[in-house]
């Protein structure tokens, strides 16, 4: 997870399945945690974060299941 967050901080989301969220989590983003959950090379686990206007990453939640 630390490597993934470092990549995001450097503007590199390659291979992380970085995606915006909807509903109550609109404005937040998520990346996959490989090996946690189900899905082809994805996993159901997610790191939920926000990025401010300066590009700083704020970790919001870590979920080991696709329930967000």
C-alpha positions in Angstrom: 0.0 0.0 0.0 2.8 2.4 0.8 4.3 1.9 -2.7 0.9 2.6 -4.2 0.5 5.9 -2.2 4.1 6.9 -3.2 3.2 6.4 -6.9 0.1 8.5 -6.5 2.0 11.3 -4.8 4.4 11.3 -7.8 1.5 11.5 -10.2 1.8 7.9 -11.4 -1.4 5.8 -11.2 -0.2 3.1 -13.6 -1.6 -0.3 -12.6 -3.5 1.0 -9.6 -7.0 1.2 -11.1 -7.3 4.7 -9.8 -11.0 5.8 -10.1 -13.4 8.4 -8.8 -16.2 7.4 -6.5 -19.9 8.3 -6.6 -22.7 8.9 -4.2 -21.7 9.7 -0.6 -18.1 9.4 -1.6 -18.3 11.8 -4.6 -15.0 13.8 -4.7 -13.0 10.9 -3.2 -10.9 8.4 -5.3 -10.0 4.8 -4.8 -7.1 2.5 -5.8 -7.1 -1.3 -5.7 -5.3 -3.4 -3.1 -4.1 -6.4 -4.9 -4.7 -9.8 -3.3 -7.5 -8.5 -1.1 -10.9 -9.7 -2.3 -12.0 -10.9 -5.7 -11.6 -9.9 -9.3 -9.1 -10.6 -12.1 -5.8 -9.0 -10.9 -7.8 -6.4 -8.9 -9.0 -7.5 -5.6 -11.9 -6.1 -3.7 -9.9 -4.1 -1.2 -9.6 -0.4 -1.8 -7.6 2.6 -0.5 -9.9 5.6 -0.4 -8.3 9.0 -0.7 -8.7 12.6 -1.6 -6.3 14.8 -3.5 -6.3 18.5 -2.8 -5.8 21.3 -5.3 -2.0 21.1 -4.7 -1.9 17.4 -5.4 -1.5 16.4 -1.8 -2.9 12.9 -0.9 -5.2 12.6 2.2 -5.8 8.9 3.1 -9.5 8.5 4.1 -10.0 4.8 4.5 -8.7 1.3 3.8 -11.4 -1.2 3.0 -10.8 -5.0 2.5 -14.0 -5.7 0.6 -15.9 -3.9 -2.1 -18.4 -2.3 0.3 -18.0 1.4 -0.2 
